[in-house]
Amino acid sequence: MHEYENPADGADATDDAEPDRIVIAVVRSGGIAGMRRRWRAEPAPELTPQWIALVERCPWDERIDDDTVGADRYVWSIHARLHSQQLEQVVPDTHLQGAWRELVDAVRDADPGS
């Protein structure tokens, strides 16, 4: 069982002044050193439709079991705020594929601190 880690960067804070604001945050934990890495994307309004499509393709309600055994594996905690909707999922590294991989890669590429 994995715990959700809030990205501690305001990604899940509600802000009534910006109801169309989209924020996606990814936290990767685990690995050999157990270090956490964080990425965040807050797309410009003209990119909103592309990001909404990325987020909506992910199966947020799916129950994902970590069926792999082994140390030093990554776990991805993914949080998205789409308008007033809050979405979160923990994805083991072995399940980071398809829509989840596309979303994580897009957030990592969009983060200016990467």
Secondary structure, DSSP 8 states (H G I E B T S, - for coil): -------SSSTT---TT-TT-EEEEEEEEESSS---EEEEE---GGGHHHHHHHHHTS-TT---------SS-EEEEEEEEETTEEEEEEEEGGG--THHHHHHHHHHHH-TT-
